[in-house]
Amino acid sequence: MILGDKDLLNLRGGNLNATFINAIVKGISLLMELGKTLGSTIRRVTTNSSCKI
């Protein structure tokens, strides 16, 4: 079935699409990775176990 111009103008997308869900998942992953890094940094500073350069 081929859609005409009038039919194409009436098309509407859903509220949640794959791009939006993917962005949310990547945002959560970023926050988790940031938490791990921050926690590791705090642990190294408090235990004075940083690498000597």
Rosetta constraint file for C-alpha pairs under 8 A:
AtomPair CA 3 CA 7 HARMONIC 5.76 0.50
AtomPair CA 3 CA 8 HARMONIC 6.39 0.50
AtomPair CA 4 CA 8 HARMONIC 6.23 0.50
AtomPair CA 5 CA 9 HARMONIC 6.32 0.50
AtomPair CA 6 CA 10 HARMONIC 6.64 0.50
AtomPair CA 7 CA 11 HARMONIC 6.70 0.50
AtomPair CA 16 CA 20 HARMONIC 6.41 0.50
AtomPair CA 16 CA 21 HARMONIC 7.00 0.50
AtomPair CA 17 CA 21 HARMONIC 6.41 0.50
AtomPair CA 18 CA 22 HARMONIC 5.95 0.50
AtomPair CA 19 CA 23 HARMONIC 6.19 0.50
AtomPair CA 20 CA 24 HARMONIC 6.35 0.50
AtomPair CA 21 CA 25 HARMONIC 6.25 0.50
AtomPair CA 22 CA 26 HARMONIC 6.15 0.50
AtomPair CA 23 CA 27 HARMONIC 6.08 0.50
AtomPair CA 24 CA 28 HARMONIC 6.25 0.50
AtomPair CA 25 CA 29 HARMONIC 6.17 0.50
AtomPair CA 26 CA 30 HARMONIC 6.07 0.50
AtomPair CA 27 CA 31 HARMONIC 6.28 0.50
AtomPair CA 28 CA 32 HARMONIC 6.22 0.50
AtomPair CA 29 CA 33 HARMONIC 6.16 0.50
AtomPair CA 30 CA 34 HARMONIC 6.08 0.50
AtomPair CA 31 CA 35 HARMONIC 6.12 0.50
AtomPair CA 32 CA 36 HARMONIC 6.29 0.50
AtomPair CA 33 CA 37 HARMONIC 6.23 0.50
AtomPair CA 34 CA 38 HARMONIC 6.03 0.50
AtomPair CA 35 CA 39 HARMONIC 5.92 0.50
AtomPair CA 36 CA 40 HARMONIC 6.04 0.50
AtomPair CA 37 CA 41 HARMONIC 6.13 0.50
AtomPair CA 38 CA 42 HARMONIC 6.16 0.50
AtomPair CA 39 CA 43 HARMONIC 6.11 0.50
AtomPair CA 40 CA 44 HARMONIC 6.17 0.50
AtomPair CA 41 CA 45 HARMONIC 6.19 0.50
AtomPair CA 42 CA 46 HARMONIC 6.09 0.50
AtomPair CA 43 CA 47 HARMONIC 6.07 0.50
AtomPair CA 44 CA 48 HARMONIC 5.67 0.50
AtomPair CA 44 CA 49 HARMONIC 5.15 0.50
AtomPair CA 44 CA 50 HARMONIC 5.66 0.50
AtomPair CA 45 CA 49 HARMONIC 6.80 0.50
AtomPair CA 45 CA 50 HARMONIC 6.86 0.50
